[in-house]
Amino acid sequence: MEIADHIACLRSEGELLAEAAERSPLTAPVPSCPGWQIRDVLAHLGFVHRWATRYVAEGRTEATSEPGEEEIIRLAPADESLVGWFRAGHARLVSVLAAADPAGRCWTFLPAPSPLAFWARRQAHETAIHRVDAQLAAAAAAATVPGADLDPFPAGLAADGVDELLTGFGGRDPESLCDASAVLVIRAEDGARGADWTVVMGQPGAGASRGLDPAARAAAAGITGAAPAYRGVAGPAPAYCEVAGPATALYLMLWNRGTAAGLDVRGDDRVLAAWREKMQVRWN
């Protein structure tokens, strides 16, 4: 996706989140974030938007100390002002990103073609996932079928979100994502937008990459739960799991906002369970 596409998604996803909050009690529980209410989602994301804005607008090149999650929520405005405060921070972030110099430099924490590309992408997906949280909470408060009111994601945005999670966050410490050597293959099957990823976990030298490892192609014809030798994987054949389906379903499932129901899961499903348990993206 291009920077302008990420900014457009950030704009629309933030609007959807605010609309979900406006039609629900701010005290409504968020099923996908146990212990949180909608007001906590607004407080968290409103702070994150302002945090990201400062790095881009001020050209900060080093990470700065920030309050913890509990303090962020405690310092948020009162409920009657919260949605407006969220909207203001969201609008400011969109404006700053849209006007930013593509060659500008500032601090980032995942690989990207440029700092602007990083922040536009990261904030688009941060907002999209929390929009899901708000809509799930609104649906629960209205006693509707969970997930029935979720606005769909464009296939390109969903696949891009899978890519960021797998090769970005998942690539930071893949050795720790499984207790034993394992390979997780993800296949987004959305026609021309289809894409594949291979994540090697649970051993030194583990990593995440786009595309199928050659051994994965051989295994795809008849998965048995153990993968053949993978490039860079030492010792016995690792446990192997392949998950395929629409990019949106994969996006929600990998971010633990949906289940694997309806996806094609083959091989050792304990590999997928290990990912879902240990791949946790937190503020601090």
N, C-alpha and C positions, 0 to 999 in steps of 0.2 A: 504494500500500500504506500501511496505517496503521503508526504507530510500534510498536504491539504485534505486528503481523505481522512486521516486520523483526526485532524482538527474538526472536520465536519461531523465525524462520529462522536467526538467529545461533546460538541454542542448539542446534538440531538439526544444523546444518552443522558446528559445532565438535565435536559428539559423533561424527559420521561421520568427521571427519578423524582424531580420536584413535583411533578403532577401526581405521582403515586403518593407522595407524602401529604399533599394537600387534600387528598380524598380519604385519608385514613387518620385515626387518632395517632399522635406522635408517640404514644405509649404502647402501640401495637407491637407485640413480640416479632422478632425476625427469625423465622424457622431455620434459615441457612446460617445464622450467626447466633448460636445459643447464648442467652444472657443479654443480648442486645435488643433494643427497641428501635423503631424508626428514627427517633430523635438521635440515637447514638450513631446511626449511619450518616445522618446529616452532619453531626458534629465532627465525626472522623473525616468525612470526605471534604467538608468545608475547610477544615484545617489543611488537609493534604493539597487541595487546590491552591491555597494561599502559599503553602510551603514551596510547591513547584513553581509558582509564579515568581517568587523571590529569586530563585536561581536563574531563571531566564531573563527577567527584567533587569536584575542587578549584575548579571554576569559573574555570579559567585563561582569561584573555581575550587573551593574546598567545602567539604561537608561541615555543617554547623550543628551544634548541640540543640536538640529539640525536646520538648516535654514528652512524657510517656503517654500511652493511650488513655489511662484513667484521668490524667490531668487534662488532656485535650477535651475529653467529654465533660469534665467538671467545669471547664472554662467557657464552654459554648454558651451562646446567648439563651435567654429564656425561650420557652416554647413559642410564645406569640411572635417572636422575632426570628425564629430559627430558619424557617423556609426562605424568608427574604434575605437573611444573611448568607445562606447557602447559595441562593441565586446570584447574589452580588459577587461572591468569590468565584463561582463558576464562570460568570460572564467576563470577569477580569482576566481569568486564565485564558479563555478562548481569545480574547482581544490581544493579549500579550503574545501568545503563540502565533497568531495570524500576522502580527506586525514585526515579529522578530527577524533579525538578520540571519539567513541560513548559514552564514559563515561564523556566527557568534560562538564564543567559547564559554562554557560553564561546566560545573560538576555534574557527573552522571554516575550510575552504578551498574549498568548493563551495557554490553557492546551495542553499538549503533553507528550508522554512517556519519552522524553528526549529533551534537548535543540537542539541537532542535528536533531532529528526527526521534531521538530517544524520548524527550519529554512529551512530544505530541503523541507518540505511540503509547507510552506508559500511562499517561493520564486518560487516554481514550479507553484503555482496557480497565484501568482502575475504576473509572466511572461506569463502564458497561457492566462490570460484575456487581458493583454495588447498586446499580439500577435494578438488576435482577433481585437483589436482596429486598429492596423497597417494594417491588411489585409482588414478590412472594408474601411479604408481610401484609400488604394491602389486601391480597386475595384471602389470606387467612382471617384477617379482621372482618372481611365481608362474607366469610363462610362460603367462598366459591372453591371450585376444584383447584388444588395447588398446581401452578404452572399454566392454567388455562388462560390467564390474562397476561402472560408474558408477551411483550412485543418481540417479534422475530429479529434475529440478527442477520444482516447480509452475510452470505457464505464467505465472502472475502474477509470481512472483519473477524468472523469466527475462526477461520483458518489462521489468520494472522495472530489472533490471541492464543491459539494452540501453539503456534511457533514461538511466541514470546515466552510462554510458560515453559515449554520443553527445552528450548535452546538457550533461553535467558536464565530464568530462575532455576530450572532443573539442571542447567549446566554448571551452576556455581559450586555445588558439592555433591555430585551424583554418587560418589562412593558411599555416602551416608543414607541414601534413599532406600536401601534394602540391606538386610542382614547377611545375605549371601549373593554371589554373582548372579545377575539376572539381566535379561534383555527385554525391554518393553518397546514394541513397535506400534505406532499409531498411524492409521491410514484414514485420511479424510476423503470420502467418496462423494464429491460434488461435481461430477462431470469434468469440464475443462479446468475447474478450480481445485481438483483433487490434489492431494499432497501426502507425502509420507515422511515419517520421522523415526529414528532409531535412538533409543536411550539405553546405554549400558550402565548398570548400577552395581553397587555393592562390592567394588574392588578397586585397588589403586589403578589409576589411569582411566577410570570410567569417564564417560562423557556423553553428550547429546549431539546429534547431527541431523541435518535434513537429508531425506532420501532413505532408501532401504540399503542396509548392509548387504553385500552379495549373498551372505549366508542366509539372510532373511528371505530372499527370493526363493532359495532352495527349500527352506522350511515351510514356506507358505502353501506348498502343494500338499503337505500332510503333517500338520503340527502334532507333536506328541507330548509336549510339555517340557521338553528339553531341547535347546537350540544346538545346532552344529557349531563348530569352532567359529568364533567371531574374530575379526581383525582386532587385535589388541586385548583379547580376553584370554588370560592364561588359565591353565589348569583344566579341571573337568568342565564339560559343557554346562553353561549356565541355564537356569530356569528361563523359560521363554513364554511370553504372552503377546498376542497380537489383538488389537482392538480396532475395529473398522466401523465406519458409519458416517452420517452427515456431520459436517464441521461444527454446526451449532450444538448438536448433542454431545460431541466430543469436548467442545469448549466448556459447556456447563458441567459435564461429568468430571473433567480433569481439575476444574476449579472447585469441585465439591458443591456445586449448585444444582446438580442433577445426578441421576443414577445411571448405571450401565444398562438399564432395561431398554431393550430395543436396539442396542448396539451388538455387533457381532464380536464376541469375545472368544478367542480360541487359545488353546495352550493352558498354561498354569495361571489361573486367575489370582493366585496368591501374589504374583508379581504386581498386578494392577492394584490389589488391596494394599500392598506395601507402599506404592506410590501415593495412593489417596490418603493413607495414614500419615506419612512422613513429609509429603510435599506441602508444607504450610508456609504461606507468605504472610508475614506479620509486620506491623509497624516497627516494633522493637522487641 
